[in-house]
Amino acid sequence: MFLWLAGFIAIMWGVEAANTLLDHHLSEFGIVPRTTQGLRGIPLWPFLHAGFGHLISNTLPMAV
């Protein structure tokens, strides 16, 4: 269980690092309300964050 959680957290941090390096172009794959195109963000939403502050605030409770 620990390895699965650590892997999930590592993927989240890797995606945020890539998103930052790509000038947040990956954010277009997030959930967009009231659009059909926004539905593709549903399976991706755990991996996309509004920045490292948002990622930290989600990582700490998940790790606990």
C-alpha positions in Angstrom: 0.0 0.0 0.0 2.8 2.4 0.8 4.5 1.9 -2.5 1.2 2.5 -4.4 0.7 5.8 -2.5 4.3 6.9 -2.9 4.1 6.2 -6.6 0.8 8.1 -7.0 2.4 11.1 -5.1 5.5 10.9 -7.3 3.4 11.0 -10.4 1.5 14.0 -9.2 4.8 15.8 -8.5 6.2 14.8 -11.8 3.1 16.0 -13.7 3.3 19.4 -11.9 7.0 19.7 -12.6 6.3 19.0 -16.3 3.3 21.4 -16.3 5.5 24.1 -14.9 8.3 23.5 -17.4 5.6 23.6 -20.2 4.3 26.9 -19.0 1.1 25.3 -17.7 -0.1 24.0 -21.1 -1.1 20.7 -19.5 -3.8 22.6 -17.5 -6.0 22.6 -20.6 -6.6 18.9 -19.9 -8.3 19.8 -16.6 -12.0 19.7 -15.9 -13.8 22.5 -17.7 -17.4 23.1 -16.4 -20.3 22.9 -18.8 -18.3 21.7 -21.8 -18.1 18.4 -23.4 -14.4 18.8 -24.0 -14.0 19.4 -20.2 -15.1 15.8 -19.5 -11.7 14.5 -20.6 -10.3 16.1 -17.4 -12.2 13.8 -15.1 -9.7 11.0 -15.1 -6.8 13.4 -15.1 -7.9 15.7 -12.3 -5.9 14.1 -9.5 -2.7 14.9 -11.4 -3.3 18.5 -12.3 -2.8 21.3 -9.8 -2.9 25.1 -9.8 0.7 25.2 -8.7 3.1 23.8 -6.2 1.3 25.4 -3.2 -1.9 23.6 -4.2 0.1 20.4 -4.7 1.7 20.6 -1.3 -1.7 21.2 0.3 -3.0 18.1 -1.3 0.1 15.9 -0.8 0.2 16.3 3.0 -3.3 15.0 3.8 -2.9 12.2 1.2 0.3 11.1 2.8 -1.3 10.9 6.2 
